[in-house]
Amino acid sequence: MPELKALAPARIKWAVELLDVQPDDSVLEIGCGSGIAAQRILEKLTGKGWYCGVDKSDAAAKAAFKRVHDPEHPHHAIIRRGAFDARNHEPLIFNRVLAVNCNVFWTDDGEALPGVGRLTRKHSTFVQVYEPPNAAQRSKIAHILQERMSPIFSEVEITKRSVGGALLLAAVAR
Ligand SMILES: C[S@@+](CC[C@H](N)C(=O)[O-])C[C@H]1O[C@@H](n2cnc3c(N)ncnc32)[C@H](O)[C@@H]1O
């Protein structure tokens, strides 16, 4: 059986809320860490829905697998170790994509963003949430994401929020 639900920080709670998971959704999480968001997502996938978490860290992928793998329902949650690469997934396979504190979309060359566009169907939701160390960094991330995402997704909404001292930023694309 999967492990008991871990306490989630505010950024993860907000990200899962924004993702608005429905029972039959197919969900990709990029940089799934130890699977804390995954647990919250999986409890909403009560229909034909399934979850795929990707993380480039061996330790994170192992921890996520331990947290969410259920031998009785092995296809409900899949964990893949490796850097996110859209070519490793079938096109148009997901209708929800999530990334929390995974910096690949605003650092590097931004190549990962069109990759997400290729994996998502019409009317999909792509949620990124960040908890940067200060307000200047939060503004920088917001600016870069707005510029990079607008040509790829038809709607991009960037929102800032502070929860108990944590400065958060969400970018939601549809
Ligand atoms: C700061 S941790 C955040 C983990 C979790 N999402 C959270 O908010 O607690 C970032 C995670 O993203 C993973 N990561 C970073 N770049 C990645 C990439 N290009 N592909 C897959 N995973 C990546 C890291 O290995 C790490 O586990």
The ligand as an SDF file (V2000), in Angstrom:
LIG
                    3D

 27 29  0  0  0  0  0  0  0  0999 V2000
   13.2440   21.9800   -5.6290 C   0  0  0  0  0  0  0  0  0  0  0  0
   12.7320   20.3600   -5.9730 S   0  0  0  0  0  0  0  0  0  0  0  0
   10.9640   20.4990   -5.8310 C   0  0  0  0  0  0  0  0  0  0  0  0
   10.3080   19.1740   -5.5330 C   0  0  0  0  0  0  0  0  0  0  0  0
    8.7820   19.2960   -5.3320 C   0  0  0  0  0  0  0  0  0  0  0  0
    8.1320   19.5910   -6.5970 N   0  0  0  0  0  0  0  0  0  0  0  0
    8.4640   20.3370   -4.3020 C   0  0  0  0  0  0  0  0  0  0  0  0
    7.9520   21.4010   -4.6420 O   0  0  0  0  0  0  0  0  0  0  0  0
    8.7410   20.0610   -3.1180 O   0  0  0  0  0  0  0  0  0  0  0  0
   12.9390   20.3000   -7.7300 C   0  0  0  0  0  0  0  0  0  0  0  0
   12.8250   18.8850   -8.2530 C   0  0  0  0  0  0  0  0  0  0  0  0
   12.7830   18.9530   -9.6770 O   0  0  0  0  0  0  0  0  0  0  0  0
   13.6790   17.9930  -10.2030 C   0  0  0  0  0  0  0  0  0  0  0  0
   14.0880   18.5010  -11.5170 N   0  0  0  0  0  0  0  0  0  0  0  0
   14.7630   19.6400  -11.7860 C   0  0  0  0  0  0  0  0  0  0  0  0
   14.9230   19.7850  -13.1180 N   0  0  0  0  0  0  0  0  0  0  0  0
   14.3230   18.6970  -13.6970 C   0  0  0  0  0  0  0  0  0  0  0  0
   14.1600   18.2630  -15.0280 C   0  0  0  0  0  0  0  0  0  0  0  0
   14.6570   18.9530  -16.0510 N   0  0  0  0  0  0  0  0  0  0  0  0
   13.4920   17.1150  -15.2570 N   0  0  0  0  0  0  0  0  0  0  0  0
   13.0040   16.3680  -14.2160 C   0  0  0  0  0  0  0  0  0  0  0  0
   13.1490   16.7410  -12.9170 N   0  0  0  0  0  0  0  0  0  0  0  0
   13.7900   17.8870  -12.6680 C   0  0  0  0  0  0  0  0  0  0  0  0
   14.7940   17.9020   -9.1790 C   0  0  0  0  0  0  0  0  0  0  0  0
   15.4870   16.6770   -9.2520 O   0  0  0  0  0  0  0  0  0  0  0  0
   14.0210   18.0280   -7.8770 C   0  0  0  0  0  0  0  0  0  0  0  0
   13.5750   16.7970   -7.3610 O   0  0  0  0  0  0  0  0  0  0  0  0
  1  2  1  0
  2  3  1  0
  2 10  1  0
  3  4  1  0
  4  5  1  0
  5  6  1  0
  5  7  1  0
  7  8  2  0
  7  9  1  0
 10 11  1  0
 11 12  1  0
 11 26  1  0
 12 13  1  0
 13 14  1  0
 13 24  1  0
 14 15  1  0
 14 23  1  0
 15 16  2  0
 16 17  1  0
 17 18  1  0
 17 23  2  0
 18 19  1  0
 18 20  2  0
 20 21  1  0
 21 22  2  0
 22 23  1  0
 24 25  1  0
 24 26  1  0
 26 27  1  0
M  CHG  2   2   1   9  -1
M  END
$$$$
